[in-house]
Amino acid sequence: MTLKHQAYPRQLELPGVLPKKNDTLKQMEEAMKGMLDLTWKTVLLHISPRSTKELMQQHSKLIALNDDEARIKVSSTPVLLMAIEKLPDIESAFRKAFGTTVKIRMEV
């Protein structure tokens, strides 16, 4: 009985486990979305009154953030009109959560 010598690959990789090169951008995008979601959840914890918190929880999301500006997307124009009235509460929540003042920009 003879054993055949098999060539083994030089790189071992479990299919579907290691990222493919073309997935890198998608993974970065997902990581940024996750950070924005976590940031928004932190801000929501500091929003009062409760009606404002519930409105923002149900109908908005944080889509961009830098040192001095936060962009929040809301679900519709009527929600945008209500949320604009709540800007002081939202700005206050950012100050409470992160100790800094940011300008809030809202869009549909």
Buried (B, 14 or more C-beta within 10 A) or exposed (E): EEEEEEEEEEEEEEEEEEEEEEEEEEEEEEEEEEEBEEBBEBBBEBBEEEEBBEBBEEBBBBBEBEEEEBBBBBEEEEBBEBBEEBBEBBBBBBEBBBEEEBEBEBEE
